[in-house]
């Protein structure tokens, strides 16, 4: 009977321990479920952190502080209990930075600064560490229990994932809003461009017809005004053409008319179109013999060089020189358009290819809508090429165009060979 009594007593104690463990497991599961449900019902960084902080205070019976990691890497207090001390304590902030950098818990109940009164764990998401959560418990021995530490780490993971989910949703909304805004803007520009093209052509033609009349018909001042009308209407027509070209390129419906072209002819056509503008800018062209033929859309590529030369003319003072050179580098042809003007603003080497971005020195007047270089980049990407800009060490800006020349042009038989072929 004694042995049976001891056996029953041992089984009872073990059963009570299992029951207690089951109750604790149930409480932890219920707490995690409630935390997950609360986090899934709200959106916004401050709302999520507020809900998370209040839930942690109920689960662990302590005061909570939450640091959020900014894009710069700095930690910012975004939630704290109203009675939480040491918010501005430098030691606590240094320990929080250590936790965020090492992704390890520290503070109370750990081997890292165990003398601290706060237990800190990182908010580790699927992609990065988004912050740090700290708890000041009412019982200093609470986090000596590994299960309590593990429970807080699990809660921290749920909070981090909720913050990442909210950030992803915000980024997706911003991306969709930008897409819709871009579509509306392209449709508006396309419509306006078509509506402006006809009256601009009529104005330009009327001014040129008036200028062709005999000299006695108008005074010198009247002729200057007519010339101004003709020049400005031509300039506006070019802007409208750029708007139409950009709308056509971004629509994704452009089909390249690829044919074999000589680079000299394409550049020559672009220079001829800018003959009057280049009159005040000495143009130095260096095109070596033996450059390969390019399998490109000649009209689109001519527009690229037209825009680059026009850009150089517009952003350099009269009398400044423009340099155009080309060379073959492995399986690419590299064309450089440079000038000795004021150069590019610091940090604008990549932004100048954005639509509607207008570079230049401060105080310099800009005539244009900021589409020329964006059109160049789009056309070159359609050809599998690229373009980049930089400042020259000797002064001025330089644009480098790289076009692939991997394909070989078809062989053309000579006249002798053609005449020897039997009919």
C-alpha contacts under 8 A as a table, 3 or more apart, distances in Angstrom:
res1	aa1	res2	aa2	distance
1	X	4	X	5.00
1	X	5	X	5.97
2	X	5	X	5.04
2	X	6	X	6.20
3	X	6	X	5.16
3	X	7	X	6.14
4	X	7	X	5.05
4	X	8	X	6.12
5	X	8	X	5.15
5	X	9	X	6.07
6	X	9	X	5.02
6	X	10	X	6.12
7	X	10	X	5.17
7	X	11	X	6.18
8	X	11	X	5.10
8	X	12	X	6.04
9	X	12	X	5.02
9	X	13	X	6.24
10	X	13	X	5.16
10	X	14	X	6.17
11	X	14	X	5.06
11	X	15	X	5.95
12	X	15	X	4.99
12	X	16	X	6.11
13	X	16	X	5.10
13	X	17	X	6.24
14	X	17	X	5.05
14	X	18	X	6.18
15	X	18	X	5.05
15	X	19	X	6.02
16	X	19	X	4.93
16	X	20	X	6.04
17	X	20	X	5.02
17	X	21	X	6.09
18	X	21	X	5.00
18	X	22	X	5.99
19	X	22	X	4.98
19	X	23	X	6.12
20	X	23	X	5.04
20	X	24	X	6.19
21	X	24	X	5.04
21	X	25	X	6.03
22	X	25	X	4.99
22	X	26	X	6.02
23	X	26	X	4.99
23	X	27	X	6.11
24	X	27	X	4.99
24	X	28	X	6.13
25	X	28	X	5.10
25	X	29	X	6.04
26	X	29	X	5.05
26	X	30	X	6.00
27	X	30	X	5.08
27	X	31	X	6.03
28	X	31	X	5.01
28	X	32	X	6.13
28	X	151	X	7.26
29	X	32	X	5.17
29	X	33	X	6.06
30	X	33	X	5.05
30	X	34	X	6.04
31	X	34	X	5.16
31	X	35	X	6.09
31	X	59	X	6.71
32	X	35	X	5.03
32	X	36	X	6.06
32	X	155	X	6.78
33	X	36	X	5.14
33	X	37	X	6.14
34	X	37	X	5.15
34	X	38	X	6.12
35	X	38	X	5.19
35	X	39	X	6.17
35	X	52	X	7.22
35	X	55	X	6.43
35	X	155	X	7.74
36	X	39	X	5.20
36	X	40	X	6.16
36	X	158	X	6.88
37	X	40	X	5.18
37	X	41	X	6.47
38	X	41	X	5.44
38	X	42	X	7.07
38	X	51	X	7.02
39	X	42	X	5.84
39	X	43	X	7.96
39	X	48	X	6.22
39	X	51	X	6.93
39	X	52	X	7.15
39	X	159	X	7.49
39	X	162	X	6.54
40	X	43	X	7.80
40	X	162	X	7.31
42	X	47	X	6.64
42	X	48	X	6.37
43	X	47	X	6.45
43	X	48	X	6.30
43	X	166	X	6.23
44	X	47	X	5.41
44	X	48	X	6.09
44	X	166	X	6.58
45	X	48	X	5.27
45	X	49	X	6.20
45	X	163	X	6.83
45	X	166	X	7.41
46	X	49	X	5.23
46	X	50	X	6.01
46	X	78	X	7.13
46	X	79	X	7.97
47	X	50	X	5.10
47	X	51	X	6.17
48	X	51	X	5.24
48	X	52	X	6.04
48	X	162	X	7.73
48	X	163	X	7.24
49	X	52	X	4.95
49	X	53	X	5.93
49	X	66	X	7.47
49	X	78	X	7.25
49	X	79	X	6.40
50	X	53	X	5.21
50	X	54	X	6.29
50	X	79	X	6.35
51	X	54	X	5.35
51	X	55	X	6.16
52	X	55	X	5.22
52	X	56	X	6.16
52	X	159	X	6.76
53	X	56	X	5.23
53	X	57	X	6.27
53	X	64	X	6.02
53	X	65	X	7.29
53	X	66	X	7.26
53	X	79	X	6.86
53	X	80	X	7.42
53	X	81	X	7.95
54	X	57	X	5.12
54	X	58	X	6.44
54	X	64	X	7.96
55	X	58	X	5.19
55	X	59	X	6.24
56	X	59	X	5.03
56	X	60	X	5.97
56	X	61	X	7.77
56	X	62	X	7.89
56	X	64	X	7.07
57	X	60	X	5.53
57	X	61	X	5.21
57	X	62	X	5.18
57	X	63	X	5.93
57	X	64	X	6.21
58	X	61	X	5.36
58	X	62	X	7.55
60	X	137	X	6.99
61	X	137	X	6.39
61	X	138	X	6.63
62	X	135	X	6.16
62	X	136	X	5.41
62	X	137	X	4.16
62	X	138	X	5.57
63	X	80	X	7.66
63	X	81	X	5.58
63	X	83	X	7.58
63	X	84	X	6.14
63	X	135	X	5.61
63	X	136	X	5.02
63	X	137	X	6.41
64	X	79	X	7.81
64	X	80	X	5.65
64	X	81	X	5.58
64	X	84	X	7.30
64	X	133	X	7.25
64	X	134	X	5.74
64	X	135	X	4.62
64	X	136	X	6.41
65	X	77	X	7.29
65	X	79	X	5.68
65	X	80	X	4.18
65	X	81	X	6.45
65	X	84	X	7.46
65	X	133	X	5.90
65	X	134	X	5.15
65	X	135	X	6.47
66	X	77	X	5.94
66	X	78	X	6.07
66	X	79	X	5.12
66	X	80	X	6.28
66	X	131	X	7.34
66	X	132	X	5.86
66	X	133	X	4.42
66	X	134	X	6.24
67	X	75	X	5.66
67	X	76	X	5.21
67	X	77	X	4.44
67	X	78	X	5.87
67	X	79	X	7.16
67	X	96	X	7.92
67	X	131	X	5.29
67	X	132	X	5.02
67	X	133	X	6.20
68	X	75	X	5.48
68	X	76	X	5.24
68	X	77	X	6.27
68	X	78	X	6.19
68	X	130	X	6.16
68	X	131	X	4.37
68	X	132	X	6.68
69	X	72	X	7.88
69	X	73	X	5.75
69	X	74	X	5.70
69	X	75	X	4.59
69	X	76	X	6.38
69	X	129	X	7.65
69	X	130	X	5.24
69	X	131	X	4.81
69	X	132	X	7.96
70	X	73	X	5.23
70	X	74	X	5.40
70	X	75	X	6.20
70	X	76	X	7.11
71	X	74	X	7.52
75	X	97	X	7.04
75	X	131	X	7.03
77	X	80	X	7.28
80	X	84	X	6.48
81	X	84	X	5.09
84	X	87	X	6.87
84	X	136	X	7.98
86	X	89	X	4.68
86	X	92	X	7.31
87	X	92	X	7.91
88	X	93	X	7.56
89	X	92	X	5.47
89	X	93	X	6.40
90	X	93	X	5.04
90	X	94	X	6.05
91	X	94	X	5.10
91	X	95	X	6.17
92	X	95	X	5.07
92	X	96	X	6.15
93	X	96	X	4.97
93	X	97	X	6.22
94	X	97	X	5.10
94	X	98	X	6.28
95	X	98	X	5.02
95	X	99	X	6.28
95	X	106	X	7.47
95	X	107	X	7.80
96	X	99	X	5.07
96	X	100	X	6.28
96	X	120	X	6.95
96	X	132	X	6.45
97	X	100	X	5.09
97	X	101	X	6.15
98	X	101	X	5.18
98	X	102	X	5.99
99	X	102	X	5.33
99	X	103	X	5.39
99	X	104	X	5.37
99	X	105	X	6.04
99	X	106	X	6.55
99	X	120	X	7.22
99	X	121	X	6.68
99	X	122	X	5.96
99	X	132	X	7.15
100	X	103	X	5.33
100	X	104	X	7.54
100	X	122	X	5.65
100	X	123	X	7.86
100	X	129	X	6.53
100	X	131	X	6.41
100	X	132	X	6.28
103	X	121	X	7.76
103	X	122	X	5.64
103	X	124	X	7.25
103	X	129	X	7.40
104	X	121	X	6.57
104	X	122	X	6.55
105	X	110	X	7.36
105	X	112	X	7.95
105	X	119	X	7.45
105	X	120	X	5.50
105	X	121	X	4.32
105	X	122	X	6.52
106	X	109	X	7.88
106	X	110	X	5.66
106	X	111	X	7.13
106	X	112	X	4.99
106	X	113	X	6.60
106	X	114	X	7.48
106	X	119	X	6.23
106	X	120	X	5.36
106	X	121	X	6.68
107	X	110	X	5.73
107	X	111	X	7.57
107	X	112	X	5.76
107	X	113	X	5.05
107	X	114	X	4.99
107	X	115	X	6.92
107	X	116	X	5.09
107	X	117	X	6.97
107	X	118	X	5.76
107	X	119	X	4.77
107	X	120	X	5.95
108	X	113	X	7.20
108	X	114	X	4.80
108	X	115	X	6.34
108	X	116	X	5.26
108	X	117	X	5.53
108	X	118	X	5.41
108	X	119	X	4.67
108	X	120	X	7.79
108	X	140	X	7.72
108	X	143	X	7.09
109	X	114	X	5.77
109	X	119	X	7.04
109	X	141	X	7.53
109	X	143	X	5.45
109	X	144	X	5.05
110	X	113	X	7.16
110	X	114	X	5.41
110	X	144	X	7.98
111	X	114	X	5.66
113	X	116	X	5.91
116	X	119	X	7.57
117	X	136	X	6.30
117	X	140	X	7.47
118	X	134	X	6.05
118	X	135	X	5.45
118	X	136	X	4.70
118	X	137	X	7.44
119	X	134	X	5.43
119	X	135	X	5.38
119	X	136	X	6.67
119	X	143	X	7.56
120	X	132	X	6.76
120	X	133	X	5.71
120	X	134	X	4.25
120	X	135	X	6.65
121	X	132	X	5.83
121	X	133	X	5.64
121	X	134	X	6.50
121	X	152	X	7.70
121	X	153	X	6.49
121	X	156	X	7.28
122	X	129	X	6.86
122	X	130	X	7.93
122	X	131	X	6.05
122	X	132	X	4.39
122	X	133	X	6.34
122	X	153	X	7.84
122	X	156	X	6.99
123	X	129	X	5.64
123	X	130	X	5.60
123	X	131	X	4.97
123	X	132	X	5.23
123	X	133	X	6.81
123	X	156	X	5.17
123	X	157	X	5.92
123	X	159	X	7.04
123	X	160	X	5.10
124	X	127	X	7.94
124	X	128	X	6.16
124	X	129	X	4.36
124	X	130	X	6.27
124	X	131	X	7.45
124	X	156	X	7.25
124	X	157	X	5.82
124	X	160	X	5.75
124	X	161	X	7.88
125	X	128	X	5.44
125	X	129	X	5.81
125	X	130	X	6.76
125	X	157	X	6.33
125	X	160	X	4.86
125	X	161	X	5.20
125	X	164	X	6.82
126	X	161	X	6.92
126	X	164	X	7.97
129	X	160	X	7.73
130	X	160	X	6.38
130	X	163	X	7.76
131	X	160	X	7.81
133	X	156	X	7.21
137	X	140	X	6.11
137	X	142	X	6.98
139	X	142	X	5.41
140	X	143	X	7.24
141	X	144	X	5.25
141	X	145	X	7.60
142	X	145	X	6.20
142	X	148	X	7.10
143	X	146	X	6.79
143	X	148	X	5.66
143	X	149	X	5.78
144	X	148	X	7.78
144	X	149	X	7.85
145	X	148	X	5.45
145	X	149	X	6.73
146	X	149	X	5.04
146	X	150	X	6.11
147	X	150	X	5.00
147	X	151	X	6.05
148	X	151	X	5.03
148	X	152	X	6.29
149	X	152	X	5.24
149	X	153	X	6.25
150	X	153	X	5.06
150	X	154	X	6.18
151	X	154	X	5.13
151	X	155	X	6.26
152	X	155	X	5.00
152	X	156	X	6.08
153	X	156	X	4.95
153	X	157	X	6.28
154	X	157	X	5.14
154	X	158	X	6.41
155	X	158	X	5.14
155	X	159	X	6.26
156	X	159	X	5.10
156	X	160	X	6.11
157	X	160	X	5.07
157	X	161	X	6.16
158	X	161	X	5.23
158	X	162	X	6.22
159	X	162	X	5.08
159	X	163	X	6.24
160	X	163	X	5.11
160	X	164	X	6.24
161	X	164	X	5.04
161	X	165	X	6.05
162	X	165	X	5.01
162	X	166	X	6.19
163	X	166	X	5.13
163	X	167	X	6.20
164	X	167	X	5.03
164	X	168	X	6.06
165	X	168	X	5.12
165	X	169	X	6.16
166	X	169	X	5.11
166	X	170	X	6.19
167	X	170	X	5.05
167	X	171	X	6.16
168	X	171	X	5.09
168	X	172	X	6.07
169	X	172	X	5.07
169	X	173	X	6.16
170	X	173	X	5.11
170	X	174	X	6.20
171	X	174	X	5.07
171	X	175	X	6.07
172	X	175	X	5.08
172	X	176	X	6.14
173	X	176	X	5.13
173	X	177	X	6.06
174	X	177	X	5.00
174	X	178	X	6.11
175	X	178	X	5.12
175	X	179	X	6.19
176	X	179	X	5.04
176	X	180	X	6.20
177	X	180	X	5.17
177	X	181	X	6.03
178	X	181	X	4.96
178	X	182	X	5.93
179	X	182	X	5.06
179	X	183	X	6.17
180	X	183	X	5.07
180	X	184	X	6.21
181	X	184	X	5.17
181	X	185	X	6.06
182	X	185	X	5.05
182	X	186	X	6.01
183	X	186	X	5.15
183	X	187	X	6.13
184	X	187	X	5.17
184	X	188	X	6.09
185	X	188	X	5.06
185	X	189	X	6.01
186	X	189	X	5.10
186	X	190	X	5.97
186	X	247	X	5.86
187	X	190	X	5.13
187	X	191	X	6.17
187	X	247	X	7.79
188	X	191	X	5.19
188	X	192	X	6.08
189	X	192	X	5.12
189	X	193	X	5.83
189	X	243	X	6.54
189	X	244	X	7.58
189	X	247	X	7.40
190	X	193	X	5.18
190	X	194	X	6.32
190	X	243	X	6.91
190	X	244	X	5.86
190	X	247	X	6.05
191	X	194	X	5.39
191	X	195	X	6.32
192	X	195	X	5.04
192	X	196	X	6.04
193	X	196	X	5.16
193	X	197	X	6.04
193	X	240	X	5.34
193	X	241	X	7.54
193	X	243	X	6.46
193	X	244	X	6.17
194	X	197	X	5.37
194	X	198	X	7.39
194	X	244	X	7.62
195	X	198	X	6.54
195	X	199	X	7.74
196	X	199	X	5.80
196	X	200	X	6.16
196	X	240	X	7.25
197	X	200	X	5.34
197	X	201	X	6.23
197	X	237	X	6.57
197	X	240	X	6.62
198	X	201	X	5.23
198	X	202	X	6.32
199	X	202	X	4.96
199	X	203	X	6.15
200	X	203	X	5.11
200	X	204	X	6.14
200	X	233	X	5.93
200	X	234	X	7.80
200	X	236	X	7.36
200	X	237	X	6.28
201	X	204	X	5.16
201	X	205	X	6.06
201	X	233	X	7.62
201	X	237	X	7.30
202	X	205	X	5.23
202	X	206	X	6.03
203	X	206	X	5.17
203	X	207	X	6.19
203	X	229	X	7.84
203	X	230	X	7.44
203	X	233	X	6.75
204	X	207	X	5.27
204	X	208	X	6.23
204	X	229	X	7.23
204	X	230	X	5.02
204	X	231	X	7.92
204	X	233	X	5.52
204	X	234	X	6.50
205	X	208	X	5.17
205	X	209	X	6.07
205	X	230	X	7.81
206	X	209	X	5.13
206	X	210	X	6.27
207	X	210	X	5.16
207	X	211	X	6.28
207	X	226	X	5.76
207	X	227	X	7.23
207	X	229	X	6.55
207	X	230	X	5.43
208	X	211	X	5.04
208	X	212	X	6.41
208	X	226	X	7.84
208	X	227	X	7.80
208	X	230	X	6.36
209	X	212	X	5.23
209	X	213	X	6.98
210	X	213	X	5.49
210	X	226	X	7.57
211	X	223	X	6.79
211	X	226	X	6.88
211	X	227	X	7.41
213	X	217	X	6.71
214	X	217	X	5.81
215	X	218	X	6.15
215	X	219	X	7.66
216	X	219	X	7.03
218	X	221	X	7.99
218	X	222	X	5.76
218	X	223	X	6.22
219	X	222	X	5.18
219	X	223	X	6.26
220	X	223	X	5.11
220	X	224	X	6.25
221	X	224	X	5.08
221	X	225	X	6.29
222	X	225	X	5.07
222	X	226	X	6.20
223	X	226	X	5.00
223	X	227	X	6.07
224	X	227	X	5.03
224	X	228	X	6.18
225	X	228	X	5.02
225	X	229	X	6.26
226	X	229	X	5.02
226	X	230	X	6.23
227	X	230	X	5.06
227	X	231	X	6.09
228	X	231	X	5.12
228	X	232	X	5.98
229	X	232	X	5.34
229	X	233	X	5.98
230	X	233	X	5.28
230	X	234	X	6.16
231	X	234	X	5.13
231	X	235	X	6.22
232	X	235	X	4.90
232	X	236	X	6.12
233	X	236	X	5.01
233	X	237	X	6.04
234	X	237	X	4.98
234	X	238	X	6.35
235	X	238	X	5.18
235	X	239	X	6.49
236	X	239	X	5.01
236	X	240	X	6.22
237	X	240	X	5.05
237	X	241	X	6.14
238	X	241	X	4.97
238	X	242	X	6.25
239	X	242	X	5.08
239	X	243	X	6.33
239	X	368	X	6.74
239	X	369	X	7.22
240	X	243	X	5.05
240	X	244	X	6.24
241	X	244	X	5.09
241	X	245	X	6.01
242	X	245	X	4.94
242	X	246	X	6.02
242	X	371	X	6.69
242	X	372	X	6.94
242	X	375	X	7.83
243	X	246	X	5.20
243	X	247	X	6.16
243	X	371	X	7.41
244	X	247	X	5.12
244	X	248	X	6.16
245	X	248	X	5.10
245	X	249	X	6.17
245	X	375	X	7.53
246	X	249	X	5.10
246	X	250	X	6.15
246	X	371	X	7.37
246	X	375	X	6.04
247	X	250	X	5.46
247	X	251	X	6.16
248	X	251	X	5.31
248	X	252	X	7.36
248	X	253	X	7.10
248	X	254	X	6.77
249	X	252	X	6.00
249	X	253	X	7.18
249	X	254	X	6.07
249	X	375	X	7.81
249	X	378	X	7.11
249	X	379	X	7.68
250	X	253	X	8.00
251	X	254	X	7.49
256	X	296	X	7.76
256	X	297	X	5.75
257	X	296	X	7.30
257	X	297	X	4.96
257	X	298	X	7.76
258	X	295	X	5.86
258	X	296	X	4.69
258	X	297	X	4.64
258	X	298	X	7.54
259	X	294	X	7.84
259	X	295	X	5.19
259	X	296	X	5.60
259	X	297	X	6.28
259	X	298	X	7.37
260	X	293	X	6.04
260	X	294	X	5.47
260	X	295	X	4.49
260	X	296	X	6.49
260	X	409	X	6.99
261	X	265	X	7.62
261	X	266	X	7.58
261	X	293	X	5.61
261	X	294	X	5.30
261	X	295	X	6.37
261	X	296	X	6.92
261	X	298	X	6.71
262	X	265	X	5.57
262	X	266	X	6.77
262	X	292	X	7.74
262	X	293	X	5.30
262	X	294	X	6.51
263	X	266	X	5.27
263	X	267	X	6.27
263	X	291	X	7.84
263	X	293	X	6.98
263	X	294	X	6.97
264	X	267	X	5.28
264	X	268	X	5.91
264	X	287	X	7.35
265	X	268	X	4.95
265	X	269	X	6.16
266	X	269	X	5.29
266	X	270	X	6.45
266	X	298	X	6.61
266	X	301	X	7.22
266	X	302	X	5.36
267	X	270	X	5.12
267	X	271	X	6.20
267	X	302	X	6.52
267	X	305	X	6.58
268	X	271	X	5.11
268	X	272	X	6.12
269	X	272	X	5.08
269	X	273	X	6.37
269	X	302	X	6.94
270	X	273	X	5.28
270	X	274	X	6.61
270	X	302	X	5.61
270	X	303	X	7.10
270	X	305	X	6.14
270	X	306	X	4.88
271	X	274	X	5.14
271	X	275	X	6.01
271	X	278	X	7.87
271	X	306	X	7.03
271	X	309	X	7.84
272	X	275	X	4.96
273	X	306	X	7.59
274	X	277	X	5.31
274	X	278	X	6.00
274	X	306	X	7.34
274	X	309	X	7.94
274	X	310	X	7.29
275	X	278	X	5.29
275	X	279	X	6.37
276	X	279	X	5.34
277	X	280	X	6.73
277	X	281	X	7.67
277	X	310	X	7.83
277	X	313	X	7.02
278	X	281	X	4.96
278	X	282	X	6.93
278	X	283	X	7.26
278	X	313	X	7.04
279	X	282	X	7.18
280	X	318	X	5.55
280	X	319	X	5.54
280	X	320	X	7.93
281	X	313	X	7.08
281	X	318	X	6.16
281	X	319	X	5.11
281	X	320	X	5.56
281	X	321	X	5.46
281	X	322	X	6.63
282	X	319	X	6.95
282	X	320	X	6.96
282	X	321	X	4.96
282	X	322	X	6.20
283	X	321	X	6.10
283	X	322	X	4.86
283	X	323	X	5.91
283	X	324	X	7.45
284	X	321	X	7.58
284	X	322	X	6.23
284	X	323	X	4.83
284	X	324	X	6.11
285	X	323	X	6.08
285	X	324	X	4.75
285	X	325	X	5.75
286	X	324	X	6.25
286	X	325	X	4.59
286	X	326	X	6.71
287	X	291	X	7.91
287	X	325	X	5.67
287	X	326	X	5.45
287	X	327	X	7.36
288	X	291	X	6.62
288	X	326	X	7.17
288	X	327	X	7.06
291	X	327	X	7.13
291	X	328	X	6.73
291	X	333	X	7.92
292	X	405	X	7.19
293	X	405	X	7.59
293	X	409	X	6.85
294	X	404	X	7.98
294	X	405	X	6.14
295	X	405	X	7.37
295	X	407	X	7.61
295	X	409	X	7.92
296	X	301	X	7.22
296	X	383	X	6.90
297	X	300	X	5.55
297	X	301	X	6.16
298	X	301	X	5.21
298	X	302	X	6.00
299	X	302	X	5.09
299	X	303	X	6.34
300	X	303	X	5.05
300	X	304	X	6.54
300	X	379	X	6.71
301	X	304	X	4.98
301	X	305	X	6.69
301	X	379	X	7.31
301	X	380	X	7.83
302	X	305	X	5.39
302	X	306	X	6.08
303	X	306	X	4.88
303	X	307	X	6.05
303	X	376	X	7.61
304	X	307	X	5.30
304	X	308	X	6.31
304	X	375	X	7.43
304	X	376	X	4.91
304	X	379	X	7.39
305	X	308	X	4.99
305	X	309	X	6.02
306	X	309	X	5.33
306	X	310	X	5.99
307	X	310	X	5.04
307	X	311	X	5.91
307	X	372	X	5.49
307	X	373	X	6.90
307	X	376	X	7.23
308	X	311	X	5.03
308	X	312	X	6.26
308	X	337	X	7.05
308	X	372	X	7.64
308	X	373	X	7.23
308	X	376	X	7.96
308	X	399	X	7.81
309	X	312	X	5.04
309	X	313	X	6.23
309	X	337	X	7.37
310	X	313	X	5.06
310	X	314	X	6.07
311	X	314	X	5.14
311	X	315	X	6.18
311	X	372	X	7.62
312	X	315	X	5.46
312	X	316	X	6.12
312	X	322	X	7.17
312	X	338	X	7.61
312	X	339	X	6.61
313	X	316	X	5.62
313	X	317	X	7.69
314	X	317	X	7.87
314	X	366	X	7.87
314	X	367	X	7.80
315	X	341	X	7.28
315	X	342	X	7.92
315	X	360	X	6.79
315	X	366	X	7.99
316	X	320	X	6.38
316	X	339	X	7.68
316	X	340	X	7.70
316	X	341	X	4.86
316	X	342	X	6.86
317	X	320	X	5.92
317	X	341	X	6.91
320	X	339	X	7.19
320	X	340	X	6.23
320	X	341	X	6.47
321	X	339	X	5.73
321	X	340	X	6.08
322	X	337	X	7.22
322	X	338	X	5.76
322	X	339	X	4.48
322	X	340	X	7.08
323	X	336	X	7.67
323	X	337	X	5.73
323	X	338	X	5.03
323	X	339	X	6.00
324	X	335	X	7.26
324	X	336	X	5.62
324	X	337	X	4.66
324	X	338	X	6.50
325	X	335	X	5.73
325	X	336	X	5.31
325	X	337	X	6.84
326	X	333	X	7.01
326	X	334	X	5.55
326	X	335	X	4.25
326	X	336	X	6.21
327	X	333	X	5.82
327	X	334	X	5.42
327	X	335	X	6.65
328	X	331	X	7.29
328	X	332	X	5.86
328	X	333	X	4.44
328	X	334	X	6.04
329	X	332	X	5.25
329	X	333	X	5.98
329	X	334	X	6.69
331	X	404	X	6.01
331	X	405	X	5.46
331	X	406	X	5.48
332	X	402	X	6.19
332	X	403	X	5.37
332	X	404	X	4.40
332	X	405	X	5.29
332	X	406	X	7.38
333	X	402	X	5.71
333	X	403	X	5.26
333	X	404	X	6.36
333	X	405	X	6.62
334	X	400	X	6.75
334	X	401	X	5.60
334	X	402	X	4.61
334	X	403	X	6.57
335	X	400	X	5.78
335	X	401	X	5.04
335	X	402	X	6.52
336	X	398	X	6.73
336	X	399	X	5.66
336	X	400	X	4.59
336	X	401	X	6.30
337	X	398	X	5.72
337	X	399	X	5.22
337	X	400	X	6.59
338	X	396	X	7.09
338	X	397	X	5.65
338	X	398	X	4.14
338	X	399	X	6.24
339	X	396	X	5.25
339	X	397	X	5.71
339	X	398	X	6.63
340	X	343	X	7.42
340	X	394	X	7.83
340	X	395	X	5.56
340	X	396	X	4.04
340	X	397	X	6.86
341	X	395	X	6.83
341	X	396	X	4.50
341	X	397	X	6.96
342	X	361	X	7.36
342	X	395	X	6.93
342	X	396	X	5.35
342	X	397	X	7.50
343	X	360	X	7.80
343	X	391	X	5.82
343	X	392	X	7.66
343	X	395	X	6.47
343	X	396	X	4.04
343	X	397	X	4.44
344	X	348	X	6.58
344	X	349	X	6.87
344	X	359	X	7.17
344	X	360	X	6.32
344	X	361	X	7.50
344	X	390	X	7.29
344	X	391	X	6.20
344	X	396	X	7.44
344	X	397	X	5.99
345	X	348	X	5.53
345	X	349	X	7.66
345	X	359	X	6.99
345	X	360	X	6.29
345	X	361	X	6.34
346	X	349	X	7.43
347	X	350	X	7.49
347	X	351	X	7.77
348	X	351	X	4.96
348	X	352	X	5.84
348	X	359	X	7.16
349	X	352	X	6.17
349	X	388	X	7.54
349	X	389	X	5.52
349	X	390	X	5.90
350	X	353	X	5.99
350	X	354	X	7.73
350	X	388	X	7.35
350	X	389	X	7.21
351	X	354	X	5.37
351	X	357	X	6.98
352	X	355	X	7.98
352	X	357	X	5.81
352	X	358	X	6.58
352	X	359	X	6.11
352	X	373	X	6.92
352	X	374	X	7.77
353	X	357	X	7.34
353	X	373	X	5.22
353	X	374	X	4.71
353	X	377	X	6.86
354	X	357	X	5.63
354	X	370	X	7.93
354	X	371	X	7.81
354	X	373	X	7.73
354	X	374	X	5.70
355	X	370	X	6.07
355	X	371	X	5.40
355	X	374	X	5.51
356	X	369	X	5.58
356	X	370	X	4.07
356	X	371	X	5.62
357	X	369	X	7.67
357	X	370	X	4.98
357	X	371	X	7.56
358	X	366	X	7.30
358	X	368	X	7.87
358	X	369	X	7.15
358	X	370	X	4.88
360	X	364	X	6.53
360	X	366	X	7.68
361	X	364	X	5.53
368	X	371	X	7.74
370	X	373	X	7.28
370	X	374	X	7.63
371	X	374	X	5.14
371	X	375	X	6.05
372	X	375	X	5.26
372	X	376	X	6.41
373	X	376	X	4.89
373	X	377	X	6.26
374	X	377	X	5.21
374	X	378	X	6.26
375	X	378	X	5.14
375	X	379	X	6.13
376	X	379	X	5.29
376	X	380	X	6.18
376	X	387	X	7.86
377	X	380	X	5.24
377	X	381	X	6.13
377	X	386	X	6.70
377	X	387	X	6.18
378	X	381	X	5.19
378	X	382	X	6.34
379	X	382	X	5.17
379	X	383	X	6.59
380	X	383	X	5.03
380	X	384	X	6.28
380	X	385	X	4.82
380	X	386	X	5.59
380	X	387	X	7.25
380	X	403	X	7.51
381	X	384	X	4.91
381	X	385	X	5.21
381	X	386	X	5.99
382	X	385	X	7.39
383	X	403	X	7.39
384	X	403	X	7.03
384	X	404	X	6.86
385	X	401	X	7.46
385	X	402	X	5.42
385	X	403	X	4.61
385	X	404	X	6.26
386	X	401	X	6.02
386	X	402	X	5.38
386	X	403	X	6.95
387	X	399	X	6.96
387	X	400	X	5.56
387	X	401	X	4.58
387	X	402	X	6.31
388	X	399	X	5.87
388	X	400	X	5.55
388	X	401	X	6.97
389	X	397	X	7.26
389	X	398	X	5.71
389	X	399	X	4.50
389	X	400	X	6.31
390	X	397	X	5.98
390	X	398	X	5.49
390	X	399	X	6.68
391	X	395	X	6.78
391	X	396	X	5.88
391	X	397	X	4.50
391	X	398	X	5.95
392	X	395	X	5.06
392	X	396	X	5.46
392	X	397	X	5.64
392	X	398	X	6.27
393	X	396	X	7.91
405	X	408	X	7.61
413	X	417	X	5.96
413	X	418	X	6.08
414	X	417	X	5.20
414	X	418	X	6.09
415	X	418	X	5.03
415	X	419	X	6.05
416	X	419	X	5.18
416	X	420	X	6.28
417	X	420	X	5.24
417	X	421	X	6.71
418	X	421	X	5.51
419	X	422	X	7.83
